[in-house]
């Protein structure tokens, strides 16, 4: 059966190449940290090539909040995330497909990864009920009832036309019991098989490019469950693998331990994606542990609330302390907001509730994140990852420590 699926995939790839379609999905490792697990890689998708390690801004409802797509492209972003659950509810995956797919619908020329709705099992726990067949949801919009299955998740993501499709998984909050974690691992494995079968064996040629399936390793903070989940999912021989179920309430040291353990269990020749982890120090630490792909709402959410990122930690620009501060958000940043505007102006915009405030702060934060990733990639290329990462971590942690001390003293970020 596996050979038959492989033959079908190869026939589809050959036909697409003969028709002049995009190249098939691929991943290759181009450099490694001689002293650790970090690696420089390249994703080949139907919508361009993406260097890794890569950060994906989150475009939950078909838009990265407060960020026009041309400006997003200018930050260096080439891969973004969309969410199946939200797009299913509004405007509906069938309508998006009718209008040409999500790339065309939202006007994005880069690559797309879609979440499966598995995270909603965790984040909307009070609105759902998990069974072996799937998850019954009540819509957070109007309370209407819906039943998500692995097969429906695949239908939605294929209709949206994403380049990378995520398997439907069972994500639990931190602190779940050992029995609950074991059951979720087993269910995630069974659902991954159903996703693979509903997704052409894990690779589908449609619309001129190849869509590929990634599975999600679960297991909470239990090493034996992580190993069990990874072994089962690696056996499915999919195009890539994600590390799920972290940054959901567990202690940071446990998150890093499970990231390192799980990354080492995944195939070296395939991309590794750590889902939902986004603080700069966590990204650097996770790249050091062999992770290639990241997503998080943190840079856009913080920006909308008036917090920007700098090499020396967070800066709450809406605070009164910056009312006369003519310096840029981050003196080392070259984004349009930092080149043209001051902290005082950004602070004014937030005080006046001008929409330009969140737009400029978001522009800065996403540019800053992409510069961070570019710095890590350059360090890997130059075989200087250890020293560069150590310097970045020291600056960030020293700045965050000073910020905490200022808050305790009643300084700028205390108000």
PyMOL commands that set and color helices and strands:
alter all, ss='L'
color gray80, all
select helices_A, chain A and resi 2-18+69-74+84-89+93-98+102-106+118-123+125-127+150-160+178-198+200-202+223-234+252-265+280-288+298-304+320-322+336-340+343-351+355-381+385-409+412-414
alter helices_A, ss='H'
color red, helices_A
select strands_A, chain A and resi 26-32+39-45+48-52+54-58+79-83+111-115+128-130+135-138+145-148+164-166+203-206+209-217+240-243+271-274+293-295+307-310+313-316
alter strands_A, ss='S'
color yellow, strands_A
deselect
rebuild
show_as cartoon
